[in-house]
Amino acid sequence: MSMNADDLIAFLQTHFPDAFIQAANQGTKFDVRVVDASFEGKRAVQRQQTVYALVNDKIASGDIHALNIQALTPAEWDVQSQG
């Protein structure tokens, strides 16, 4: 059974219970946006590494071939979503 966007959202939501998460996929290529207060004070690379660490097994198994991560704080998301 291959993974879809809803599966990825459900998986990540368990690790980021208060986050706003969006995902889309074409086959095994995923785009995901995670908006969570835990990203405050972290650089973009650190934020992405946090998400990659959670899905590393899914990448290794081939469920996810490519992952584009947008990891934002709630304040950053407010600015971006109003733009």
Phi, psi and omega in degrees: 000126181270158183277146173236181184301318180297321178298317181294317178300312181300318179297311183292328182298330178292334180265337178234072189299333182260006186279156166263122184232132174234146177210153174216152178213153168236106185063238182258014176257123187240145167243130180225142175238125178239121178248111185210143181295339181294346179277353179305132176080000179255145176287161182305318181297318179297320179297314180295321179298324178299315180289316179302319181301324181289324185259007183306319179297323181288330175288315180299324182280347181093357176299325176239123179265317180222143182222120175256118187250130169243111182245115187234155169277161177304322180294319177296320180295320178302314180296312184293319184286341177274340182293000000 
